[in-house]
């Protein structure tokens, strides 16, 4: 959502205003929202013929080409591969033992376990319906009549034809069978047939659906007529008026007493004397409705002919309006009912006024009187006048009949960017919370007897151009305002400001609402919600965030309903605080859009909650039928190994070489299917519960053993499944870990060891002394050889100093250690200045003598803990480990330079030798091995370039002077 003050500043005077609407648009065409299922969900065929929920909670969908089972995540298809010979599914029913019976275009099929089998019932061809009575008899509707299956005690049925002729609409109630034959309505009780339609005034028709509602009223439906025989009455009554014709003749009666009638234009719901239409005009994505089902969580499912499967989001407690329903714009900011029950709706396109009949009476924008097209605030005076605040800043006035009276803006003293909120206090003074202008009030009561002018209100501690966002009055008449500087109160004489200094997380607030002596505030930033409680001059503050149950920490509006529940709109749905328990509503529940608008909340006198969003207006009413919260049913949907899929009822034994297993699971809570959490564990392994939102887990590399996988689920109400779904399996031991292999190995080892012992004892005794001498001599030789090899590999043969290889290893280790402990060490690179001249003048013997004496001088100049190495030629390196300070490093460098001052003796003469040294310090110059070496090398180059016989410390200018180094 773009906040209104940001929206206005970026679009000021750039909106193209809508022309006034000169004809009435019906707002009664409010929309309900639906989730539509199709091929992307696994439902490959969109011609829905029947819906059924089994005792576990799975939803079964029969289509023109296949049977599908929905688990809250995806549809699983059942067709020829699973044993259904004819895939045009007409009806589904569940036997008392849990077996699933399916009526198809070509016969009957029965599912026991994981596969279907065709069943010979004594008739071929099209079966239209299958059902069980309370005594466990199975009834089949066939094109030639009705068959009854009687249980034989062994899990099978003996079938007999109990009704002959062309029948339709079969309904089982108790142990009675209701059906249509010869255009009339009949009832079969045991073996007794009774004609019940025409004697009760039911005309002859192609009655294709029969239903009893929860009150006991009998309903019958044909393609063009709907009749009811009320309970206790003897005659049928025509209820066809206002009910469109039917292509798929279906009736469904729920447990709440409602009757759902499928038509070519959607579904008509009969609820007592009310009729509710679910059709494209009210948000239904398609029109020709087929089967209807209300599942155990009160989710309404509608099968559409060619339109797939629909689920109404929520329980119908949300209805919505968009621009197509009469709003001037989909972005809604303010709402209000006036004394005549007209609905005023402010949007980003202007103001719409809907009459009590649901039709648009007036629309206003900047083209016909409003100061601006963005209507952010609406309020009414006790006399019935309505005031509308807009952006650009202005207040428009309407009389009690909705007639426009005038607009008041800068000329009337209102000098601000936009009006955010309006309030009329007990004295009839109109207060305005404005953006970039502060707070204003009328100079006299707005009772129609005084001219309207505004004055700026100076609030102590609040600058004149600060933002005022919201304003409310408590029961004592004290005003509360949300500002960019804190929460402001005014009791008629004294101002008080509550800020971050008083304990708020921030002073920039977007909304305030007083309730029962407390003040609830929302921050402009994503900081959540705060409740301020007052005890004299002292306050206490309690914060609420997502961790406490809020759907988001970014809040747009606050309001308390008539039951005292706090409604909080956010950028992620609506949160309701009901008796210390947070309840979340979102698009999955029927809300038109999750992202709300600032202050766009209104509680009407009919206990309705109106919410404005960026995509339309939503109205909430408590559902008429309370469904007690219950935990979801967790189910395991598949177990897939490396080479096969396992039946969930078996205990498979996996070979050790194929011990990979993918387990998929779900929860049968369709109303909140995207907000489900799971916990699973694997008994036989660690066994601890693991939380996840994923619906699968993959195990591989499990050791041999017996395992039981368990999973439970919880919805947004936090209730976890009372019973876990389980799947047991075994990982076999590999052949080399089985008992017979261990016995064979033991016997073989025993035999082999015995033979070896017999052979070797004699040889060992004879060779004992010889071997001991040889071992001792060889050990000494190896130790000496190892010492020499190590000396050659890691030391310079001439000076016995560590060579470059050993120096590099020690240097790398020292860098790692210094990084870990944040310690300092120094690297000194030493190079002899006149070594080449000595070699050329005195020969290589003199050069070797200089190198050996240089090694001794370097050893003598540093501590035993430091490291000296010859890198090659006349290059040496020194690692000063953990020097006391930088001065100590410089002292050592100078000491080495000074050590060469007296020259080096060679065969009775003195050789004049000097050196150059480059110094670099770890951390301050570089924190890695390569970088530190480069820094020291640059410093060495600088020393040599300066004439040698000196040391130089690295500094950053050296890198700039010699970047290629």
N, C-alpha and C positions, 0 to 999 in steps of 0.2 A: 504494500500500500504506500502511495505517496501521501504524506501528511498534508492537510489542507493548506497550511501556510506555505509549504514548499510548492504545492501545486499551483497556487495562485501566483506566486512570484515568477514562476517560469512560464505561465500562460496568460498573464495579465493582458487584457484587451486583445488577446489573439484568438479567442473562441469565436466560432461562428454560431451565433445564437439560433435556437430552433424557432421556427415560426409557430405562432399560437395554434393549438389544436382546436379546430372549430366543430369537431364532432365528438360524440361520447365514445370512449374506449372502455370496454368492460374490464374492471380490475378483478372481478370475481373469477376470471380465468387464471387463478393462482396455480402454480406448478408444484408438483411433487417430483422428487428426483429419483432416478432409477439407475441401477447397475445393469448393463446389458452384457450377456454372455454369448460368445460365439466361437468361431474357429480358433481365435488366438488363445482361448481358455481350454481348448481341447474338445469343444462341442462342435463337431464337424458338420452336423446337419441342423438346419434352422427350422425345419418343420416339426413343431412340438405337438405330440399327440396325447401325452399323459405325464403326470407328475406323481411321485410317491416318496414318502419318507419312511425308512424302515425302523425297526426297534432300536438300532444302534444310533441312528441319527443321519445316516447317509441319505442324500437326495438322489433319487433315480428319475431319469428323464427318458421317456420313450419317444423316438422320432421316426420320420419316414425312412430312415436308413441307419438303424442301430440303436442300441440301448446304452445309456451313459450313466455313470455314477459320479456324483460330485462330493468331494471331501473337504471343501473349504479352501482348496488351493488350485485344483485342476480337475478336469473331467477324465475319467477312464472309460474307454469305449469297450463294448462287448458286442461281438458280431459272429460271423462264421467261424473265425479262429477259436472263439470261446464256446462254440457248440450251438449257437442260435442259427437254425437253418434258414429262416425267413427273417430279415432284419427290419421289416416294417412293423414297428411295435405299436399295439393298440391300447394295452392296459397292463398294469403291474399290481400284484398283491403279494402279501407275505403270510405264509402258513404259521400256525401256532408254534411249530418247531424251528422257525427262522428260515425255512426254505423260501426262495423267491419263485413265484409263478408268473409267467409272461404270456400274454395273449398276442399273437402275431397274425399277419395277413395269411400265413400258410399253416398255422397250427399252434399247439401249446408247447412251451418249453419250461423246464424246471431247473433251478440252480440249487445244487447241494454241494457245499464246499466251494471250489473256485470255478467250476465249469457248469455249463448248461447242458441239459439233455432233452431231446424231444420226447414228448409223452403221448402215447396213443390213448385217446379218451373216447374212441368210438365214433369220432366225426372228423372230417377233413375240411380244409379250407379256412375261411376267414372267421376268427374269433374276435369279438368286439370288446368284451369285458371279462374280468376275472375278479372274484371277491369271495371272502369267507364270512360265514355267519358266526353267531356267538357260540354255537355248538360245535364248531370246527368243520362244518360241511363246506365243501368247495363248490362254488357255482360258476358256470361258464356261459356267457352269452354268445351264441353262435347264430349264423344267418338263418338257420333252420329251427331255432328254438333255444331252450335253456337246459343245460345238463347239470346234474347234481353229483358231486363226488363225495362218497361216504368213506371215512377212514376205515382201513381194514385191520388196524392194530399193528401193522408191520411197516408203517411209514408210507404206504401206498393208498390209493383210492379206488373204489369201485364206482363206475360212472353209469348213471341212468338218465334218460331224457324225461324231464318232468313237465316241460312246456313245449308244445310244437307250434310251428308257424313262424311268421316273420315278426320278430320282437325287437325292442330297442330300449335304451335308457335304463338298464337293469340297476336296481339299488337294493342293497341288503341292509335291513334295519332289524337288529335283534336276530330273530330266526325267521323273519318274514322277507319275502322277495317281492319287490315292486317292479313293474315293467309295463311297457306299452305293447299292445298287440291290437291289430285291426283298428288303429286310430283311437283306441280307448286305453284307459288306465286300469291295470289289474294288480291283484295282490295274491301271492301264493303263501299259504300258511300250512306247513307240513305238506300234505297232498291235496289240500283244499284250495280251489281257485275261486276268487271273488272279483267281480267287475265293480270297480269303485269310482270310475270317472264319470261316465254319462249319467248314472243315477244321482250324482251330486252336482249336475249342471255343467260338467266339463265337455266342451264341444269336441267333436272328432278332429284330430290333427295328427301330424307326425311328431308326437311327443318324444323328444330325444334325450331329455335329462329330467331326473326326479331328485328331490332333496327334501329333507326335514331340517328346519333350523333348530337352534338350541331351545327355543320356546315350544317346539312341537308342531309348528305350522308346516303344512305340506305344500311344496312348490313343484310345479311342472313347467317345462319349457319346450317350445317348438321353434322352428326357424323364425317365426314371426309373432309368437304370442308367449305371454308369461301369465300363469294363473297361480292363485294361492287359495288353499283351503285352511283358514285359520283354525287353530286348535279349539275344539269344542263346538265348531260350526259344522253344518251338514252340507253347505254349498260352496262351490268354488267361486272366487272373485277374480275378475280380469285386472291384472296389474301391468298390462302391456303399454299403457300410455307413457311416452317418454323413454321407452326402452327400444334401442335400435334392433334391427333384425340380427340373426345369428348365422354365421357360416359354420362354425364349430359349436354345436349345441352343448353347452356345459353350465352346470350349477355347482356351486361349492358353498357349504354352510360351515362357518367356523364355530369355535366353542363360545364365542362372545355373543352369539345371537345374530350375527350378520349373514346376509346372503349375497354371494358374488355371482353376477350374471354376465357371462361372456357374450360379446356382441361384435358386429363388424366394425364398430367404432370404439372399441376398448372394453372396459368393464364398468358395469353399474352395480353399486353397492347399496343394498337395502339395509338400513339400520334403524329399526323402529319405523317412525314416520318420515325419516330423512332418506334422501337419495344422494349418493356421492358418485360423481362421474370421474373415472380414470380414463382419460382419452388424450389424443394428441394436443387438444387445447389446454390440458392440465399437465402437460409434461411427458405424457406417454410417448416413447420413441416410435411406436408403431400403432396400427389400428386394429387389425383383425385378431381378436383375442381367442385363445383356446383354453386349455386347462388352467385352473387356479388352485394354489395350495398355500395355506398358512402353516409354516413350520412351528416347531416347539418353542422357538424363541420369538414368535410373533412376526417373523419376516414374511412378507407377502411375495409369492412367486407367481408370475404370469407367463404362460407359454404362448408365444405368438406364432401364427401361421406364416412361416417364411421370415419371421423377424427375430428368431432366436428365443432366448429365455431372459426374462426380466426379473429383477428383485428390487422391490421398493426399499429405498434406503430408510432406515429407522422404522418406527411404528406408525408413520403418518403424522407424527407430531409437528413436522416442519412443512410449511407451505411457502412458496416463493413467488416473487414478481420480478420481471425484467422489463427492459424497454419495450419489448413487443407486447407487454401486458398493460401499457399505459404510462409507464414512467418516461420522463423526458431524457433520462440518461441512466445507464446501468450503475453508475457510481453514486450510492445513496449516503447522505450525511446526516439527515435529520428527519424525524417523524413526530406526529402529534395528532390525537383525536380532539376535535373541538366539542362544544356543548351539544351540537346537533349531530354528533357521531360522524362528522366528516373526517376523512383521513387526509392530513397534509403531509406531503413527502417532498423533502428538499434534496436535490441531486446536483451533479455538476453541469446539468443542462437547464436548470431552472426549478420551478415549483409546480407540483401537480396537486390538485385538490379533488379527492374522490368522494362522491356522495355516499349516503348510507346504502344505496342500491348497488354500489360497486362500480359505478360509471364515473368517468372523469367529468367534473363540472367545469373546472377552470384550469388553465395552465398559464404560468407567468414566467417571463424571462426578461432580460435587459431590453428586449424589443417592445415590451408593453408595460413598463413601469418599474420593474425591479432594478435595484442599483447594480446588481451583478448576476451572473448566471450560476455561480456557486453558492448554494443555499446551505449554510452550515448550522443555523440555529433557528428554532421556531418556539414561540411561547404564546400564551393567551392570558389576557387580563380577566379579572372576575366578571367584568361586564360582557365578556365574550369576544372582544377585539383580539385579533391575532397579529403578532409582530414577527417579522421574518428578517434574520440577519444574513448578510451576503458578503461576498468578495467580488469586486471592490467593495470597500467598507460602506455599508448603508443599512438602514432599517426601514423596511416597508411595512405599512399598516393596512389591515383589512378589517372590515366590520364583521359583526357576528354572523352575517349571511354570506361571507366570503367575498364581498365586494372590495375591490382595491380602492384605498383612500389616498395613498401618497407615499413618497419615499423621503427619508431624512438622512442626509449625509454630511459632507463637510460644511455646507452652508448652515446646518443646524448645530454645528459645534462638534460633530463626530469626525475627528481627523485621525485616521488610522489606515492601515493597509487592508484589514478585513475584520469581520465580526466572527468570533469563534463561539460565543455562548451568550444567551440572554436569560434574564431572570427579573420577575416583577416581585418586589418585596411586599411585606404586609401593609406598607403605606402607599402602595400603588406606584412606587418609583421603579422605573425600568433601568436595570443595570446591564452593562455591556462589558464582556471580556473581549478585548481586541488584540490583534497582532500588531506589533511595532507601533503601539500607540498607547498601550496601557489600559486603564479602567475608566469607564465613563458611566454617567447616570443622568437620567432626565432631571431637569430642574424643577419639575412639578409632577404630581401623579398623572399617569397616562389614562385618565378616566373619561376622555372625550370632551372635557370642559375647559382644558388648558391647551394652549399651543405647545408643541413638542420641541424642546431644545435640549441639548446635552452639554454637560460640563465635564471636564477632565477631573478625575479624582486623584489627588496626590496621596500616595500610600507611603508612609515612612519606611525607608530602607529599600524602596523599589524605584528605579529610574523611570522617567517619563516615557522612554521608548522601549521599556522591557515588554515582554510578551505576557498576556493574560490568556489562558487557554480554556478554563472551565470555571463555572460558578454555580453554587447550590446554597440553599438555606436549610438550616436544621429546624427542629420543632420549636425552638425558642426564638426563631427569627434571625438568628445570627448567620451572617453570610460567610461562606467559605469559597476561596478561589485558588485555582492551580495556576502558578506563574512560573516564569523562568528563574525566579529568585527564591521560590519556596511556596509553602502553603500559607495563605493569608486569611485571617479572620477579622470580621468587623461586627461588633455588637451594637452599633448605632452611635457609639461615642469613642471607642478605643480600637486601635488597630494592633494586630499581633502577627508576627511572621515566624514560621517554623522552617528552619533551614538545615543544611548539612551539619552545621555547628551544633544543632540540637539532637543529632543522632540519625538523621536521614542519610541514605546512601548517596544522595545527590540533591541539589536544590531545584533542578530543572524538572518540573512536574507537568503531566499532561492532563490528569483527571483527578478530581476529588469527589467524595460522596460521604456525607455524614449519616450515621446510623446508630441509634440507641446510645447516644452520647459519645461514640467513638468517631474517629475520622479515618476513612480509608483513602489512600492516595496511590496513584500510579506514576512511575517515572517516565520521562520521555525516552530515555535510553533503556536498553534491555536489562533492567535491574529488578524486575518483578514488581511486587505489590507490598505495601506496608499498611499496618493497622496501628493508629495512634490512639492510645488510651490516656485519659486525663485524670489526674488526681490533684485537684487544686492547681497550683502553678507548675507542678511536676508532670512530666509525660513519660510514658513507656511506649516503646516501638517494637512491634513484632513483624518480621519480614516473611514473605511467601515467595518461593521461586519454583522452578521446575522440579527441584528436588523434593518439594513438599506436595507436588501434584499438579501444579499449573501446566497447561499445555505449552506455554512459551513464556519467556521473561519479558518479551516486548508487548506491552499492553496499550490498547487504544481507548477503551471505555469501561466504566464501572456503573452498576446500578443494582439496587435491591428490589426483588419482586415482592408480591403481596404476602408470601410465606416467609419472608426474611432471608431468602437465599441470595447470595451475592453472585451476580453475573459479571464475567470478565471477558471482554473480547480481545483477541490477540491476533498475531500474524499466523497462528497455527490452530485455528478453531476457537471455540468458546469453552471456558472453564466455569463451572458453577460450584460454589462452596455451599454445600447443603449439610448442615449439622456436622461440621468438622470433616466432611468427606468431599473430595473434589470429584466432580463428574465432568467428563469432556464430551463435547459435541463437535462434529466436523462434517465434512461433505459425505463421509461414509454413513452418517446418521440422517442425512437429508438436508443439512445446511447448504445454502446455495453456493457458498464460497468460504474457504477457511480464513482468508485475510480480511479483517474488519476495517472499518474507517473510524477516525477519531470522533469520539462522543456520539457515535451513531448507534445509540441504544435507547429504547423507550419502553416503559412498562405501562400498558393500558389498563383501563378499569375492568376489563374482562379477563384479567390474569394472563393476558398474552404478553409475550416478550418479542419486541420488534428489533431487528438487527440490520444495520446497513453495511454493505460490503462493496467492494469494487466491481462486483458482477451482479448486483441486484439486491433486493430486499427480501428478508426472511422473517416469518412469524412463527413463534413457538407456542404451542399449547400442550399442556401435560396430556399424554395419551390417555384415552378413556379407560384403557384396560392395563392395569399395572402388572407387569411381568416380574415376579420376584427374581432377584439376581441369583444366578446359578452358575456353577463352574462348567466350562466346556468339556466335552468328551474328547479325549485324546485317542487317536487311532494310528496304527502302523499301516501304511498303504502298500508298501512293497519291500521285499528283501532280495537284493540282486547280488549274486556272486560273480566270480570271474567268467564263468561259462554258462550260467543258467540263473533263472529267477525261481526262488523258492516259494512254496505255498506257506502262507502265514500260519496255518494250523499245524504244520509239521515241525518236527525238531530235527532240522537237517544236520548231517555230519559232514563237515568240510574237510577235505584232505589238506594236510599240512602245506603242500605245495600250492594250494589254491585257497589260502586263508584270507582273501580279501572279500569284504562284505559291505555293500551300500544299503543302508536302511533309510527309508523315506517315511515321514509321518506327517500328520496334520491334526487339526482340531475342528470338530463339527459345530463351530459357532459362526454361522454364516454372516450374522449381523455385524460382527466385528472381526472379519476374517483377516484384515490387514493389520490389526492391532493385537495379535496373539503372540504370547511368549511361551517358550517351552523349557522344560528341564528334563534331562535324560541322564541315565547312568548305566553302566555295564557291570552287572554283578558277575563276579568271577575274575574281574580285573580290579582296578582301584575302588570302584563302587561309589564314588562321591558324585553328587548331583552337579550337573553342568548346565548353566543358563544359556539360552540361545534364542534368536529370532528366526534362524534358518529352519528348514523343514526336512533336513537330511543330515546324516552323519556317515562317514566312511571309516571303517575299521580295516586295518591291514597290519600284517606282521604280528598278529596275536599269537602268543604261545599256546601249546596244546592245553585243552581243558574244556570244562562245561561253562557256558555263559548264558545269562539272561539279560536282555536289553529291555529297559523300562523307560517310558516317556509319559510326562504329564503336561498339561497346558493350562494357561490362565489368560483371560481376556482383560480388558481395561478395568474391570471391577476388582481385579486382584485376587479373585477366587480360583484356587488351583483344583484340578481334577481330583475327585475323591478316590478314583481308581485309576491305576496306571495301565497303559497298553503295554503288553509284554510280547517278546519274541525270544524263544530259547533256541540255542544252537550249540554245537560241539565242534571243536577243532581237534581232529584226530592226531595222534602222535605219529611222527615219521617212522619209517620202518626201522631206522637205526636207534630208535628210542623205545622199541617194543620189547616185551619180556623175553621172547624166544631168541631175539638177536643178542640180548645181554648174556643169556645162558651159553649160546654158541661161542660168543667172544670169550667168555670166561674159560670154557673148556679149551679153546684153542690157545689161549695165553698160558694156561697152566701147562699144557703139553709142551709148548715151545720153550717156556722158561725152564722146565725140568730138563729138557734135552740140552739146552745151552749150559745149564749149571754143571751137568755131568761132564760135558766136553771141556769147559773152561777151567774147572777147578784145578785140574792137573797143570794146565798151561800157566795159570796165574801164579801158582805156588813156585814153579820153576823160574818164572820171569820176574818175580817180585823185586829182588834186589837190583837186577839190571834196569828195570823200568824206573825204579826210584832214583838211581844215579842219572839215567838219561833225562828224566823229568827235571831234576835239579839243574843239570848243565844247560838243558834247553831253555829252562826258565830264565836263567841268568843271561843267556845269549839274547833271548827275546826282549828282556827288559833293557839291555844295553842298546839293542837295535832300535827299540821304540824310542829310547831317549835321544839317540842320534837323529832318527828321522824327524822327531818333533823339533830338535834343535835346528835342523836344516830347513824345515817347513816354516818355522815361525821366528827365526832369528837371523840376523845378518852375520855371515861367516867371519867378516873382518873385525867388526866392533863388538860382536855378541849382543848388540842391541836388538830389540824386537824389530822385525822388518815391516814392510808396508802391509802385508796381509794380516799380521797380528795386530798392528796399529789400527787398521780399518775395523776389525772385529771389536776391539776394545772401545774404539771411538763410537761405534754404533750402540754398544751396550750402555755406554756412559750417557749418550743422548736420551735413550729410553728411560734410564733411571732418573736423570735430571728432570725430564718432563713429568714423570709421575710424582716426584717430590718437590717440583718447582725449585730446584737447586741451580746454582751458578757454577760453571767451570770455564776455563779459558783454553784456547788452542793457540800455540805459538809455532809458527813455521820459520825454521832457521835455515839460512842459506849462506855458504862461505863465499866471500867476495873475490878472493884472489886465488882460488883453488886451481883454476886452469893454468895460471902463470906458474905456480909452484910445480905442477905436474910437468909442464913444458920445460922448465928451467932445471929442476932437480931430479926428475924422473918419477916413475910410479912408486918407488919405495918411499920417497918423501911424501907423495900424496897419501899412501896408505898410513904412514906415521901421523900425518895431520888428521886423517879421519879418525884414527883410534884415539888420539889425544883429545879431539873435539868431543868424542863420545864420553870420555872421562870428565871433561870440563862440564858437559851438560848434566851428567849424573851428579856431580858435586854441587851444581848450582840449584838443584831442586830437592824437594823432600823425597823420602822413600816411597811415600804414597803416590807421588806423581809418576807419570809415564813418559819415558824418553824413547824415541824410535828413529831408526834411519830409514828414510823413504826411498833412497837410491841416490847414487852419485854423491854430491855434496849437500843433499837436502836432508834435513832432520825435522822432527816434530816433537813438541812437548805438550802433554795434557796436564794442566794444573787443576787438580781435582779438589773441589770445594775450597777455593781460596777464601781467606778471612774477609777480604774486601778488594775493591778494584786497585787500591794502592799496592796491595801485596802482589798483584799481577805485574804491575809496572816495575816493582822492585826486582822481581825475578828476571824480567826482560833486561833491565839495565845491568844486573849482575852478570848475565851471560855475555852481553856486549863487552863489559869491563874485563871479563876473564881472558879475553884474547889480547888485551892491551900490551902485555909483556912479551908476546910472541910465543912460538912453540919451538922447543929444542929439537935439533936433528943432527946427529953425528958431529957434535962439537960446535955447531953453529945455531943461530936462532932464525927461525922462519917467521916473517911478519904476515900474520893472518888476521883478517877481520871478518865479521859476520853481519848480516842484515836479518832483522826479525820482523815478522808481521803478526800482530796480536788481534784476536777476535774473542768476544765474550758471549757465552751461551745466554739465550733469552733476550738480552738487550740488543745484540746484533742479528741473531737468527735463532730460530727454535727448531731447526732440523740439521741433519748431518751435512748434506750437500751445501746448504746455504752458509753454514758456519765456516766450512772449509773455503768457500769462495771469498768470504769476507776476510779471512786471514791471508789468503793469497793476494787479495787486492792491497792489503796493508803491507805485505812483504814487497810487492812491486813498488809501492810508494816509497818504502825505505831505500830500496836499491836505486830508484830513480833520483833520490835525494843525495846520492853519493855513497851509500853503504855505511858500514860501521855504525849502525844505529838501529833502533827499533821504532816502529810506528803502530799506532792504534787505529783500527778500522773506524771510519766514519762514512755517513751516507753519501757525501760528495764524491767519494772514490768510485762508487757505482756509476754515478753520472759521468765521471771523467773517463771511465773505462768500462762501458756497458757490455762489451763482448767478453769480459773476463769470466 
